[in-house]
Amino acid sequence: MAQRMGANMRFVQAAKAAGLEPVIQDLATDTRTAYEAASVLGCQLEQIVKSLVFVCGEEFLLVLTAGSNKVNQGKLSKIMGELTERASPAQVREATGYAIGGVPPIGHTKKLKCLFDPVLLTNETIYGAAGTPSSVFSVLSSTLLDLTAGSIEQFTE
């Protein structure tokens, strides 16, 4: 439990440094998948932000996509101009400081280039992980786009 609190606190500190005052919701159960999160929160699957990490050449890439969408790695590679592969759990932790299932869309260990799914912008309020698999925060989609300096791209199937 102490580890989870540490991850939440790191996220809150990073979010505040970025100008966001996140309100974290601690959920009674882990929500490692977008479907689980939407079910527990009672929201649409499209309102869940999946924070996915890919390896592109020698760099890490953050891909923020709606919970209802699946990333097409071929499209992603075409956008990036080189082969892009899903990061391993160890690489995700290295790039973000968080474990898979709890990776927030902001506040990472490294500065990551970000691609942003336009479907996220179809909802005013969206929900992302807040550092652990059982914690989330809400944010305006336009605010998250600004905070991540994300490039809006079509990379889903």
N, CA, C and O atoms as a DFTB+ gen file, in Angstrom:
628 C
 N C O
     1  1       0.819      -1.199       0.000
     2  2       0.000       0.000       0.000
     3  2       0.863       1.263       0.000
     4  3       0.507       2.256      -0.634
     5  1       2.003       1.230       0.713
     6  2       2.885       2.394       0.743
     7  2       3.404       2.731      -0.643
     8  3       3.559       3.901      -0.993
     9  1       3.676       1.678      -1.443
    10  2       4.158       1.892      -2.798
    11  2       3.098       2.623      -3.627
    12  3       3.419       3.527      -4.399
    13  1       1.833       2.224      -3.460
    14  2       0.751       2.871      -4.189
    15  2       0.625       4.332      -3.775
    16  3       0.453       5.205      -4.625
    17  1       0.709       4.601      -2.481
    18  2       0.622       5.986      -2.014
    19  2       1.764       6.803      -2.599
    20  3       1.568       7.959      -2.973
    21  1       2.955       6.217      -2.684
    22  2       4.092       6.919      -3.258
    23  2       3.854       7.281      -4.706
    24  3       4.179       8.388      -5.134
    25  1       3.288       6.358      -5.464
    26  2       3.007       6.617      -6.876
    27  2       1.958       7.711      -7.026
    28  3       2.080       8.576      -7.893
    29  1       0.934       7.675      -6.190
    30  2      -0.085       8.729      -6.231
    31  2       0.524      10.090      -5.895
    32  3       0.231      11.085      -6.558
    33  1       1.361      10.130      -4.881
    34  2       1.972      11.400      -4.475
    35  2       2.902      11.943      -5.558
    36  3       2.918      13.147      -5.814
    37  1       3.677      11.062      -6.195
    38  2       4.537      11.507      -7.291
    39  2       3.700      12.096      -8.415
    40  3       4.058      13.120      -8.996
    41  1       2.576      11.440      -8.719
    42  2       1.695      11.956      -9.765
    43  2       1.136      13.326      -9.375
    44  3       1.169      14.261     -10.176
    45  1       0.628      13.446      -8.159
    46  2       0.045      14.715      -7.707
    47  2       1.091      15.830      -7.760
    48  3       0.793      16.934      -8.216
    49  1       2.295      15.557      -7.306
    50  2       3.350      16.571      -7.337
    51  2       3.662      17.000      -8.771
    52  3       3.808      18.191      -9.046
    53  1       3.762      16.039      -9.674
    54  2       4.050      16.356     -11.080
    55  2       2.892      17.122     -11.713
    56  3       3.110      18.064     -12.475
    57  1       1.675      16.722     -11.400
    58  2       0.501      17.402     -11.954
    59  2       0.437      18.851     -11.462
    60  3       0.158      19.766     -12.237
    61  1       0.695      19.046     -10.181
    62  2       0.686      20.413      -9.636
    63  2       1.775      21.260     -10.263
    64  3       1.568      22.443     -10.536
    65  1       2.934      20.662     -10.493
    66  2       4.031      21.390     -11.138
    67  2       3.645      21.809     -12.552
    68  3       4.146      22.811     -13.062
    69  1       2.752      21.041     -13.189
    70  2       2.280      21.360     -14.537
    71  2       1.092      22.320     -14.515
    72  3       0.597      22.719     -15.569
    73  1       0.629      22.695     -13.308
    74  2      -0.479      23.640     -13.192
    75  2      -1.847      22.997     -13.040
    76  3      -2.867      23.673     -13.170
    77  1      -1.880      21.719     -12.770
    78  2      -3.143      20.997     -12.620
    79  2      -3.353      20.655     -11.149
    80  3      -2.402      20.290     -10.458
    81  1      -4.561      20.766     -10.674
    82  2      -4.908      20.383      -9.295
    83  2      -5.780      19.129      -9.368
    84  3      -7.005      19.225      -9.296
    85  1      -5.163      17.961      -9.509
    86  2      -5.961      16.746      -9.714
    87  2      -6.681      16.296      -8.444
    88  3      -6.143      16.392      -7.341
    89  1      -7.889      15.812      -8.620
    90  2      -8.638      15.175      -7.537
    91  2      -8.603      13.688      -7.853
    92  3      -9.194      13.231      -8.831
    93  1      -7.903      12.945      -7.011
    94  2      -7.741      11.516      -7.248
    95  2      -8.911      10.761      -6.638
    96  3      -9.299      10.993      -5.493
    97  1      -9.460       9.852      -7.432
    98  2     -10.488       8.936      -6.938
    99  2      -9.817       7.591      -6.702
   100  3      -9.294       6.976      -7.632
   101  1      -9.836       7.140      -5.452
   102  2      -9.330       5.809      -5.135
   103  2     -10.490       4.844      -5.283
   104  3     -11.525       4.983      -4.631
   105  1     -10.299       3.869      -6.148
   106  2     -11.363       2.928      -6.451
   107  2     -11.216       1.672      -5.595
   108  3     -10.119       1.338      -5.146
   109  1     -12.320       0.994      -5.381
   110  2     -12.326      -0.191      -4.520
   111  2     -11.632      -1.386      -5.174
   112  3     -11.304      -2.362      -4.499
   113  1     -11.413      -1.309      -6.472
   114  2     -10.809      -2.416      -7.198
   115  2      -9.821      -1.889      -8.222
   116  3      -9.923      -0.745      -8.665
   117  1      -8.869      -2.726      -8.594
   118  2      -7.940      -2.344      -9.647
   119  2      -8.693      -2.179     -10.956
   120  3      -9.629      -2.921     -11.252
   121  1      -8.274      -1.214     -11.716
   122  2      -8.885      -0.976     -13.027
   123  2      -7.765      -0.913     -14.056
   124  3      -7.504       0.135     -14.646
   125  1      -7.117      -2.038     -14.259
   126  2      -5.976      -2.100     -15.173
   127  2      -6.380      -1.956     -16.632
   128  3      -5.553      -1.600     -17.472
   129  1      -7.637      -2.228     -16.942
   130  2      -8.078      -2.091     -18.327
   131  2      -9.059      -0.922     -18.430
   132  3      -9.686      -0.527     -17.447
   133  1      -9.173      -0.388     -19.628
   134  2     -10.103       0.718     -19.868
   135  2     -11.534       0.276     -19.593
   136  3     -12.332       1.036     -19.043
   137  1     -11.849      -0.943     -19.974
   138  2     -13.202      -1.451     -19.748
   139  2     -13.522      -1.493     -18.253
   140  3     -14.604      -1.082     -17.833
   141  1     -12.577      -1.990     -17.453
   142  2     -12.792      -2.046     -15.998
   143  2     -12.967      -0.640     -15.428
   144  3     -13.839      -0.409     -14.590
   145  1     -12.148       0.284     -15.878
   146  2     -12.234       1.662     -15.375
   147  2     -13.578       2.293     -15.723
   148  3     -14.215       2.904     -14.865
   149  1     -14.010       2.152     -16.964
   150  2     -15.293       2.737     -17.385
   151  2     -16.443       2.119     -16.607
   152  3     -17.384       2.817     -16.229
   153  1     -16.378       0.832     -16.369
   154  2     -17.430       0.140     -15.632
   155  2     -17.517       0.655     -14.196
   156  3     -18.609       0.944     -13.707
   157  1     -16.393       0.767     -13.531
   158  2     -16.369       1.238     -12.140
   159  2     -16.781       2.703     -12.046
   160  3     -17.498       3.089     -11.122
   161  1     -16.328       3.525     -13.003
   162  2     -16.636       4.963     -12.976
   163  2     -18.035       5.286     -13.495
   164  3     -18.561       6.368     -13.235
   165  1     -18.633       4.355     -14.223
   166  2     -19.952       4.612     -14.809
   167  2     -19.892       5.612     -15.944
   168  3     -20.823       6.395     -16.136
   169  1     -18.807       5.591     -16.698
   170  2     -18.662       6.516     -17.828
   171  2     -18.535       5.725     -19.124
   172  3     -18.505       4.494     -19.115
   173  1     -18.462       6.443     -20.227
   174  2     -18.286       5.818     -21.530
   175  2     -16.843       5.351     -21.692
   176  3     -15.924       5.978     -21.166
   177  1     -16.646       4.265     -22.410
   178  2     -15.315       3.741     -22.664
   179  2     -14.430       4.778     -23.356
   180  3     -13.220       4.820     -23.134
   181  1     -15.043       5.610     -24.194
   182  2     -14.301       6.660     -24.919
   183  2     -13.738       7.728     -23.982
   184  3     -12.861       8.496     -24.377
   185  1     -14.237       7.782     -22.741
   186  2     -13.768       8.789     -21.784
   187  2     -12.543       8.329     -21.000
   188  3     -11.977       9.103     -20.228
   189  1     -12.137       7.101     -21.186
   190  2     -10.959       6.582     -20.492
   191  2      -9.733       6.830     -21.357
   192  3      -9.730       6.511     -22.547
   193  1      -8.702       7.394     -20.763
   194  2      -7.441       7.648     -21.454
   195  2      -6.506       6.470     -21.193
   196  3      -6.154       6.189     -20.048
   197  1      -6.114       5.796     -22.247
   198  2      -5.085       4.772     -22.126
   199  2      -3.745       5.439     -22.410
   200  3      -3.542       6.019     -23.476
   201  1      -2.836       5.352     -21.450
   202  2      -1.489       5.917     -21.597
   203  2      -0.550       4.772     -21.959
   204  3      -0.151       3.989     -21.097
   205  1      -0.204       4.682     -23.230
   206  2       0.601       3.570     -23.733
   207  2       1.975       4.077     -24.145
   208  3       2.111       5.173     -24.689
   209  1       2.986       3.269     -23.879
   210  2       4.354       3.647     -24.210
   211  2       4.874       2.732     -25.313
   212  3       4.717       1.512     -25.265
   213  1       5.489       3.353     -26.296
   214  2       6.099       2.630     -27.411
   215  2       7.556       3.032     -27.512
   216  3       7.967       4.073     -27.000
   217  1       8.329       2.196     -28.178
   218  2       9.725       2.493     -28.460
   219  2       9.822       2.810     -29.946
   220  3       9.382       2.042     -30.801
   221  1      10.407       3.959     -30.221
   222  2      10.557       4.425     -31.604
   223  2      12.027       4.786     -31.779
   224  3      12.474       5.841     -31.328
   225  1      12.773       3.906     -32.435
   226  2      14.208       4.129     -32.545
   227  2      14.830       4.024     -31.170
   228  3      14.708       2.999     -30.499
   229  1      15.490       5.076     -30.755
   230  2      16.139       5.108     -29.432
   231  2      15.303       5.861     -28.398
   232  3      15.739       6.042     -27.261
   233  1      14.112       6.299     -28.785
   234  2      13.296       7.121     -27.892
   235  2      11.999       6.423     -27.509
   236  3      11.526       5.512     -28.188
   237  1      11.449       6.882     -26.407
   238  2      10.133       6.421     -25.978
   239  2       9.085       7.389     -26.506
   240  3       9.339       8.584     -26.655
   241  1       7.908       6.853     -26.784
   242  2       6.796       7.625     -27.313
   243  2       5.564       7.346     -26.466
   244  3       5.225       6.186     -26.230
   245  1       4.898       8.384     -26.011
   246  2       3.653       8.245     -25.264
   247  2       2.499       8.371     -26.243
   248  3       2.420       9.331     -27.009
   249  1       1.607       7.393     -26.209
   250  2       0.430       7.406     -27.066
   251  2      -0.797       7.433     -26.164
   252  3      -1.029       6.498     -25.398
   253  1      -1.572       8.488     -26.252
   254  2      -2.801       8.614     -25.471
   255  2      -3.969       8.320     -26.388
   256  3      -4.192       9.009     -27.383
   257  1      -4.717       7.275     -26.031
   258  2      -5.830       6.874     -26.874
   259  2      -7.066       6.612     -26.029
   260  3      -6.974       6.307     -24.839
   261  1      -8.207       6.735     -26.658
   262  2      -9.481       6.476     -25.984
   263  2      -9.581       4.987     -25.654
   264  3      -9.088       4.140     -26.398
   265  1     -10.217       4.689     -24.547
   266  2     -10.371       3.315     -24.100
   267  2     -11.036       2.407     -25.098
   268  3     -10.831       1.193     -25.064
   269  1     -11.820       2.960     -25.977
   270  2     -12.539       2.171     -26.981
   271  2     -11.677       1.833     -28.191
   272  3     -12.073       1.012     -29.018
   273  1     -10.513       2.450     -28.307
   274  2      -9.692       2.294     -29.503
   275  2      -8.479       1.400     -29.274
   276  3      -7.984       1.266     -28.156
   277  1      -8.019       0.798     -30.358
   278  2      -6.813      -0.013     -30.343
   279  2      -5.793       0.651     -31.256
   280  3      -6.120       1.053     -32.372
   281  1      -4.564       0.766     -30.783
   282  2      -3.502       1.379     -31.573
   283  2      -3.091       0.435     -32.699
   284  3      -2.883      -0.759     -32.482
   285  1      -2.978       0.985     -33.898
   286  2      -2.489       0.253     -35.057
   287  2      -1.002       0.586     -35.184
   288  3      -0.640       1.705     -35.547
   289  1      -0.141      -0.395     -34.880
   290  2       1.297      -0.127     -34.887
   291  2       1.821       0.225     -36.274
   292  3       2.802       0.960     -36.391
   293  1       1.191      -0.280     -37.316
   294  2       1.597       0.093     -38.672
   295  2       1.372       1.575     -38.920
   296  3       2.247       2.260     -39.450
   297  1       0.200       2.073     -38.540
   298  2      -0.088       3.506     -38.688
   299  2       0.861       4.336     -37.838
   300  3       1.344       5.385     -38.264
   301  1       1.121       3.847     -36.619
   302  2       2.016       4.559     -35.708
   303  2       3.418       4.662     -36.312
   304  3       4.037       5.726     -36.282
   305  1       3.910       3.555     -36.857
   306  2       5.239       3.554     -37.480
   307  2       5.282       4.501     -38.670
   308  3       6.279       5.191     -38.878
   309  1       4.208       4.538     -39.451
   310  2       4.155       5.434     -40.613
   311  2       4.200       6.899     -40.166
   312  3       4.906       7.714     -40.761
   313  1       3.444       7.224     -39.117
   314  2       3.442       8.600     -38.586
   315  2       4.833       8.989     -38.104
   316  3       5.299      10.102     -38.350
   317  1       5.493       8.056     -37.413
   318  2       6.801       8.351     -36.820
   319  2       7.948       8.240     -37.825
   320  3       9.042       8.747     -37.578
   321  1       7.701       7.582     -38.952
   322  2       8.736       7.459     -39.968
   323  2       9.747       6.368     -39.687
   324  3      10.777       6.289     -40.357
   325  1       9.470       5.532     -38.709
   326  2      10.329       4.378     -38.418
   327  2       9.551       3.367     -37.577
   328  3       8.494       3.676     -37.027
   329  1      10.091       2.169     -37.490
   330  2       9.434       1.093     -36.762
   331  2       9.160       1.505     -35.319
   332  3      10.045       2.000     -34.621
   333  1       7.941       1.294     -34.894
   334  2       7.520       1.635     -33.543
   335  2       6.944       0.373     -32.913
   336  3       6.046      -0.256     -33.471
   337  1       7.469       0.012     -31.750
   338  2       7.046      -1.207     -31.067
   339  2       6.591      -0.899     -29.652
   340  3       7.036       0.076     -29.045
   341  1       5.706      -1.730     -29.133
   342  2       5.208      -1.586     -27.766
   343  2       6.369      -1.760     -26.788
   344  3       7.180      -2.673     -26.949
   345  1       6.455      -0.909     -25.795
   346  2       7.499      -0.993     -24.773
   347  2       7.220      -2.154     -23.826
   348  3       6.066      -2.505     -23.577
   349  1       8.273      -2.733     -23.311
   350  2       8.151      -3.800     -22.310
   351  2       7.751      -3.168     -20.977
   352  3       7.876      -1.956     -20.805
   353  1       7.271      -3.981     -20.031
   354  2       6.947      -3.419     -18.711
   355  2       8.130      -2.677     -18.070
   356  3       7.936      -1.636     -17.442
   357  1       9.332      -3.199     -18.222
   358  2      10.512      -2.534     -17.658
   359  2      10.765      -1.204     -18.357
   360  3      11.120      -0.221     -17.706
   361  1      10.587      -1.162     -19.665
   362  2      10.773       0.085     -20.410
   363  2       9.715       1.117     -20.046
   364  3      10.008       2.310     -19.969
   365  1       8.475       0.655     -19.820
   366  2       7.405       1.570     -19.410
   367  2       7.769       2.220     -18.085
   368  3       7.624       3.432     -17.924
   369  1       8.240       1.421     -17.140
   370  2       8.627       1.969     -15.834
   371  2       9.808       2.924     -15.980
   372  3       9.849       3.960     -15.317
   373  1      10.765       2.588     -16.838
   374  2      11.920       3.460     -17.063
   375  2      11.496       4.810     -17.637
   376  3      11.981       5.856     -17.207
   377  1      10.590       4.777     -18.609
   378  2      10.169       6.002     -19.293
   379  2       9.239       6.863     -18.459
   380  3       9.296       8.091     -18.522
   381  1       8.378       6.215     -17.671
   382  2       7.331       6.965     -16.976
   383  2       7.500       7.029     -15.461
   384  3       7.046       7.978     -14.822
   385  1       8.155       6.015     -14.885
   386  2       8.243       5.928     -13.431
   387  2       7.072       5.171     -12.822
   388  3       6.964       5.070     -11.600
   389  1       6.199       4.641     -13.665
   390  2       4.993       3.949     -13.193
   391  2       4.890       2.571     -13.836
   392  3       5.450       2.319     -14.903
   393  1       4.163       1.687     -13.162
   394  2       3.921       0.345     -13.674
   395  2       2.725       0.355     -14.621
   396  3       1.820       1.179     -14.493
   397  1       2.739      -0.569     -15.565
   398  2       1.614      -0.720     -16.489
   399  2       0.330      -0.891     -15.676
   400  3       0.308      -1.599     -14.669
   401  1      -0.721      -0.240     -16.121
   402  2      -2.004      -0.281     -15.419
   403  2      -2.241       0.954     -14.572
   404  3      -3.376       1.268     -14.215
   405  1      -1.154       1.655     -14.253
   406  2      -1.273       2.863     -13.444
   407  2      -0.591       4.070     -14.058
   408  3      -0.438       5.099     -13.400
   409  1      -0.181       3.955     -15.311
   410  2       0.569       5.041     -15.968
   411  2      -0.357       6.224     -16.238
   412  3      -1.318       6.102     -16.997
   413  1      -0.071       7.360     -15.622
   414  2      -0.882       8.551     -15.898
   415  2      -0.462       9.179     -17.229
   416  3       0.619       8.888     -17.739
   417  1      -1.303      10.028     -17.782
   418  2      -0.961      10.669     -19.047
   419  2       0.039      11.820     -18.916
   420  3       0.520      12.332     -19.927
   421  1       0.356      12.230     -17.698
   422  2       1.340      13.295     -17.451
   423  2       2.190      12.911     -16.247
   424  3       1.860      11.978     -15.515
   425  1       3.291      13.640     -16.046
   426  2       4.099      13.467     -14.851
   427  2       5.074      12.310     -14.910
   428  3       5.235      11.582     -13.930
   429  1       5.718      12.135     -16.034
   430  2       6.611      10.990     -16.220
   431  2       8.061      11.304     -15.868
   432  3       8.466      12.462     -15.768
   433  1       8.824      10.236     -15.684
   434  2      10.244      10.340     -15.379
   435  2      10.988      11.066     -16.493
   436  3      11.833      11.923     -16.235
   437  1      10.664      10.712     -17.729
   438  2      11.311      11.319     -18.892
   439  2      10.307      12.172     -19.658
   440  3       9.101      11.935     -19.593
   441  1      10.811      13.159     -20.377
   442  2       9.959      13.957     -21.260
   443  2       9.696      13.117     -22.495
   444  3      10.628      12.704     -23.186
   445  1       8.417      12.864     -22.772
   446  2       8.046      11.984     -23.868
   447  2       7.292      12.743     -24.950
   448  3       6.415      13.556     -24.659
   449  1       7.647      12.466     -26.205
   450  2       6.841      12.963     -27.317
   451  2       5.494      12.270     -27.186
   452  3       5.433      11.091     -26.839
   453  1       4.416      12.992     -27.460
   454  2       3.075      12.455     -27.249
   455  2       2.229      12.549     -28.510
   456  3       2.182      13.586     -29.173
   457  1       1.561      11.444     -28.826
   458  2       0.542      11.430     -29.868
   459  2      -0.807      11.301     -29.178
   460  3      -0.951      10.544     -28.219
   461  1      -1.793      12.040     -29.667
   462  2      -3.080      12.195     -28.995
   463  2      -4.205      11.742     -29.917
   464  3      -4.334      12.240     -31.036
   465  1      -5.007      10.811     -29.455
   466  2      -6.150      10.287     -30.206
   467  2      -7.245      11.359     -30.273
   468  3      -7.684      11.839     -29.228
   469  1      -7.693      11.745     -31.464
   470  2      -8.728      12.775     -31.565
   471  2     -10.057      12.371     -30.925
   472  3     -10.860      13.242     -30.589
   473  1     -10.306      11.084     -30.750
   474  2     -11.548      10.638     -30.107
   475  2     -11.632      11.167     -28.678
   476  3     -12.727      11.420     -28.175
   477  1     -10.483      11.335     -28.022
   478  2     -10.487      11.869     -26.654
   479  2     -11.103      13.266     -26.598
   480  3     -11.685      13.649     -25.584
   481  1     -10.977      14.011     -27.668
   482  2     -11.495      15.380     -27.691
   483  2     -12.999      15.445     -27.925
   484  3     -13.584      16.526     -27.872
   485  1     -13.633      14.302     -28.182
   486  2     -15.087      14.285     -28.373
   487  2     -15.831      14.302     -27.041
   488  3     -17.053      14.443     -27.016
   489  1     -15.106      14.161     -25.944
   490  2     -15.683      14.244     -24.602
   491  2     -15.006      15.373     -23.851
   492  3     -13.783      15.507     -23.890
   493  1     -15.791      16.179     -23.173
   494  2     -15.202      17.287     -22.426
   495  2     -14.350      16.775     -21.269
   496  3     -13.218      17.219     -21.079
   497  1     -14.904      15.836     -20.495
   498  2     -14.193      15.277     -19.342
   499  2     -13.744      13.857     -19.666
   500  3     -14.515      13.038     -20.164
   501  1     -12.468      13.589     -19.367
   502  2     -11.910      12.260     -19.565
   503  2     -11.195      11.833     -18.286
   504  3     -10.929      12.659     -17.412
   505  1     -10.885      10.540     -18.179
   506  2     -10.303       9.982     -16.959
   507  2      -9.024       9.232     -17.278
   508  3      -8.980       8.421     -18.203
   509  1      -7.982       9.508     -16.504
   510  2      -6.709       8.818     -16.674
   511  2      -6.248       8.219     -15.370
   512  3      -6.709       8.607     -14.296
   513  1      -5.337       7.271     -15.466
   514  2      -4.744       6.668     -14.272
   515  2      -3.983       7.748     -13.502
   516  3      -3.445       8.690     -14.084
   517  1      -3.955       7.585     -12.191
   518  2      -3.286       8.571     -11.336
   519  2      -2.093       7.959     -10.610
   520  3      -1.785       8.335      -9.479
   521  1      -1.428       7.017     -11.267
   522  2      -0.211       6.448     -10.696
   523  2      -0.326       5.004     -10.252
   524  3       0.686       4.319     -10.103
   525  1      -1.552       4.530     -10.037
   526  2      -1.768       3.141      -9.628
   527  2      -2.951       2.565     -10.402
   528  3      -3.745       3.311     -10.976
   529  1      -3.069       1.230     -10.417
   530  2      -4.193       0.606     -11.113
   531  2      -5.556       0.827     -10.448
   532  3      -6.587       0.478     -11.022
   533  1      -5.568       1.395      -9.263
   534  2      -6.847       1.612      -8.585
   535  2      -7.119       3.089      -8.292
   536  3      -7.917       3.415      -7.413
   537  1      -6.456       3.977      -9.027
   538  2      -6.704       5.405      -8.827
   539  2      -6.794       6.107     -10.171
   540  3      -6.044       5.811     -11.101
   541  1      -7.734       7.050     -10.251
   542  2      -7.946       7.814     -11.475
   543  2      -8.153       9.282     -11.127
   544  3      -8.402       9.636      -9.974
   545  1      -8.044      10.119     -12.135
   546  2      -8.368      11.530     -11.983
   547  2      -9.106      11.957     -13.238
   548  3      -8.956      11.348     -14.297
   549  1      -9.891      12.991     -13.114
   550  2     -10.590      13.524     -14.282
   551  2      -9.898      14.811     -14.717
   552  3      -9.288      15.520     -13.917
   553  1     -10.014      15.082     -16.005
   554  2      -9.389      16.268     -16.578
   555  2     -10.167      16.633     -17.836
   556  3     -10.747      15.766     -18.489
   557  1     -10.175      17.909     -18.168
   558  2     -10.770      18.331     -19.431
   559  2      -9.870      17.834     -20.562
   560  3      -8.647      17.941     -20.477
   561  1     -10.463      17.303     -21.600
   562  2      -9.666      16.765     -22.704
   563  2      -8.774      17.838     -23.321
   564  3      -7.627      17.564     -23.676
   565  1      -9.289      19.042     -23.450
   566  2      -8.493      20.130     -24.029
   567  2      -7.310      20.492     -23.127
   568  3      -6.236      20.834     -23.620
   569  1      -7.503      20.417     -21.825
   570  2      -6.417      20.682     -20.877
   571  2      -5.336      19.621     -20.996
   572  3      -4.146      19.938     -20.999
   573  1      -5.750      18.354     -21.093
   574  2      -4.766      17.280     -21.223
   575  2      -3.977      17.431     -22.521
   576  3      -2.765      17.217     -22.535
   577  1      -4.639      17.790     -23.590
   578  2      -3.938      18.016     -24.851
   579  2      -2.878      19.101     -24.681
   580  3      -1.748      18.944     -25.145
   581  1      -3.237      20.194     -24.023
   582  2      -2.288      21.288     -23.789
   583  2      -1.122      20.839     -22.910
   584  3       0.033      21.139     -23.210
   585  1      -1.420      20.121     -21.825
   586  2      -0.378      19.696     -20.881
   587  2       0.621      18.736     -21.506
   588  3       1.803      18.756     -21.165
   589  1       0.150      17.900     -22.416
   590  2       1.040      16.911     -23.034
   591  2       1.719      17.433     -24.293
   592  3       2.644      16.804     -24.807
   593  1       1.264      18.581     -24.793
   594  2       1.749      19.096     -26.069
   595  2       1.605      18.005     -27.133
   596  3       2.454      17.852     -28.011
   597  1       0.517      17.262     -27.031
   598  2       0.300      16.134     -27.920
   599  2       0.015      16.555     -29.348
   600  3      -0.560      17.612     -29.609
   601  1       0.428      15.708     -30.249
   602  2       0.149      15.880     -31.676
   603  2      -1.065      15.024     -31.994
   604  3      -1.029      13.809     -31.795
   605  1      -2.137      15.631     -32.483
   606  2      -3.355      14.897     -32.793
   607  2      -3.132      14.115     -34.080
   608  3      -2.858      14.689     -35.134
   609  1      -3.255      12.793     -33.973
   610  2      -2.975      11.904     -35.102
   611  2      -3.991      10.774     -35.141
   612  3      -4.584      10.418     -34.123
   613  1      -4.184      10.215     -36.331
   614  2      -5.045       9.045     -36.522
   615  2      -4.165       7.800     -36.517
   616  3      -3.567       7.463     -37.538
   617  1      -4.080       7.122     -35.392
   618  2      -3.213       5.950     -35.277
   619  2      -3.954       4.714     -34.784
   620  3      -3.328       3.731     -34.386
   621  1      -5.275       4.756     -34.807
   622  2      -6.049       3.628     -34.304
   623  2      -6.672       2.825     -35.444
   624  3      -6.741       3.268     -36.591
   625  1      -7.116       1.639     -35.082
   626  2      -7.771       0.760     -36.068
   627  2      -9.209       1.148     -36.231
   628  3      -9.930       0.530     -37.015
